[in-house]
Amino acid sequence: MVAPDNVRNRILLVLAITAALAAGTAYYLIEPSSGLYPRCMFHQLTGLYCPGCGSQRAIHAMLHGNWSQAWSYNAILPFEIVFVAIIAVAWRLRDRYPRLHGILNSRIVIISFLITIIGWTIIRNIQF
């Protein structure tokens, strides 16, 4: 007999994969300029770019293989994706690799990530 937690975890995994595939399909098929994507409330209220501004267009461009275009929309997004993926894998394997999980969830890593995001927000709003 399968343990209830194991069944629950499998159901959550299937739901997460389904949601990721649905989102990926939407980002691939829907042109960002179509107006179907929501606008950034922070940008609309302040006129400044948030750290995520351009992410929807960047994801669309990456899914179509337009890496330089994606970079121009949001240069930090590829690094954020890799960082979040590493954190997710480390969390999933935390029992097998507790030291890696501890390092990635340490205060210094989290603060460094936040400082990077804040720095990116400041840099992208400076008019050159």
Helices and strands as residue ranges (DSSP letters): H 4-29, G 32-34, H 41-46, H 55-63, H 67-73, H 77-92, H 98-104, H 107-124
